[in-house]
Amino acid sequence: MNALHLDWLADPPKLPADTPRLDLTFKLDLRVDGQAPHAPLVIAVGVVGEMIGAPSRVLVGLRDAIREALDDQDRLILLGEEAPSPFDFKGALSAGAEALRRINPEFNRRILLLVHGQELISPGSYEILTKQGIGLDVITVDPDVEQGAFVRFAALLGGEAMAVNPESALSLAEGRARALKAARYPGARLTLTPLGPTTLQRLYRLSPSPVFLGDIPEGPVSLDLGPLAPPPSWIITAELPRLHVGLYEALAAELTWLEKGEPRVERQTLLLESTAEAAELRAVRADVIAARHLAQATAWPEEILMALRRADGRQIIRTLDASLQHFLAFEAFDKASEIEGLRVRFLRRGMLRFQDINRLRRLLASVTTPPL
């Protein structure tokens, strides 16, 4: 019996036949049966950008902090220990992938980068790691850096992007290493493929923390599952054209992982029914609707950034107002007060800083429980 399973819900549960355009939400939940076997951990650690102090000294500090979390069978690799100058982001990923390439895939293989400064994340950077089943975590120590790209990139690779002040970076790195040692299946991935008339639109991670992962391109999308404690879940929005009465294949989901060194796979095809019966169309999935609202809010910081580039102040105010109402609906009144402060500051000075956008992103990701 497989240890990993995928449970799914769709809203609406049944689709109205002969409607010109249908909007659909999928909620996917990973379920883990039993206790996952222990997988030893190997972390390749690197420093990106100019740090306060020599990069080699910062790297030694990271090494000492992370070693506190590791067991005898775990391994730690220092990237660029002898390098004359700091890595850029892609260079650090390439060095980490090369260092981990020869490591047995039964290990939980991760890269952890400490980053200072804004870094370009090129399209090829994702392929560097995903082909080898390597996960990524990023710790940024520069408050003036826009965090969105790091957050999405790390989440797609089963990791987290965390922003802290420099004094807290080493303790955070140790804490993340301890989290990575939680029960996990090496190489666990989820691949989603649209079927038939389905057009996938946006992908969000709902758990362990809400993250907007981006617009979905045509074709399959693949995700590293990362640590499975707690098991992750996702929200996917989709669009379908006019459907006649009948049963339709909408989405193929495939889970792959290693268990005791053996490859495992579970495949599911998500089926949807289109009906003309009015009584059957009254049902809604309130839990899926609430989860979608929670997840969709994590795209708002990106919408504000785009509006800033267009100098579209009205769109910024509309999005901040939506954020305010979002927190009020979730009864997060302290966070609603912070959003009101951001709104007032924008009205007074006509701009928002990256620190403001990052703060909004962290506030939205901190609300993880839909209202009852």
ZILIN-V390189 format. One line per field, one symbol per residue. ss: DSSP state (@ for helix, = for strand, . for the rest). burial: # if it has 9 or more other C-alpha atoms within 8 Angstrom, else .. Layout:
ss = ???
burial = ???
//
This chain:
ss = ...========..===....============........========......@@@@@@@@@@@@@.......====........=.@@@@@@@@@@@@@......========.......@@@@@@@@....======.......@@@@@@@@@....===..@@@@@@@@@@@@@@@........======....=========...=====.....====........=========....==============..==============..@@@@....@@@@@@@@@@@@@@@@@@@@@@@@@..@@@@@@@@@@@@@@@@@...@@@@@@@@@@@@@@@@@....@@@@@@@@@@@@@......
burial = ...###..#########.#..#.#########...##.###########.....##.##.###.###.##...#######.....#####.######.##.....############.......##.###..##########..####.############.###...##..###.##..###############..################..#...##.######..#############.#..############....###..#######.....#...#..#####.########.###.##...##.###.###.######.#.#..###.##.##.##.......#####.##.###.##.#..
//
